[in-house]
């Protein structure tokens, strides 16, 4: 993923974020995890970081939002 592609995703996805209760970020890439912690607090929804090994836990957490 390039910074330009990430910015394009943000521009498209940010207005839609209010339609969600939770966002799960599943990654083992260090800088994505750091960015999630940094910017997650600015999001109007609950954001949680999961490792690739915990992908199923991420899906369960999202599903439990009801």
N, C-alpha and C positions, 0 to 999 in steps of 0.2 A: 504494500500500500504506500503510495506516495503522499506527501503533504497536500498536493493539489487535489488528489482524489479524495482525501479525507475532508478537505474543505468543501468540496462539492457535496459530499454526503451530509455534512453539517448543514449546509444551506438548504438542502432538500428536506432533511429529516427533522430539523429543529422545530419548525412550525407544527409538525405532527406529534411531537413528544407529549403534548398535553392530552393526547388520546390514550396514553398508557398510564398505568399505576406504578409499574416497576420496569426497570431496564437492567438486564443481566449482561455483563460484558465477560465473555469467556475467552481467555487468552493466556499464554505463557510468555508473551513478549513483554519484556520489562518496561519499555517506554510507553506502551499502551496501558499497562497497569498504573504507571505513575500518572499518566494523563487522566485516566479514569478517576483516580483519587483526587487529583487537582480540580478537575472540572465537574466531577459528580456532585459536589456540594452546591454548585450553581444551578443544577437542573431542578425543575419543578416537580420531579418524580423521584422515587427511591431508586438509587443506583447501587448495584453491588457487583464486585469483581469475583470471578471464579477462575480457577485454573482449568486447563483442558481436561485434566483427570476428573474434575468435578462438574463436567458438562451436564450430567443427569441431575445433579443437585440444583444446578442453575435452572433447568427446565421445571423441576418440581417447585422451586421458589417462585418462579414466574406464575405457574399454574395456581399456586396457593393464594395469589392476590385477589382472586374472586372477582 
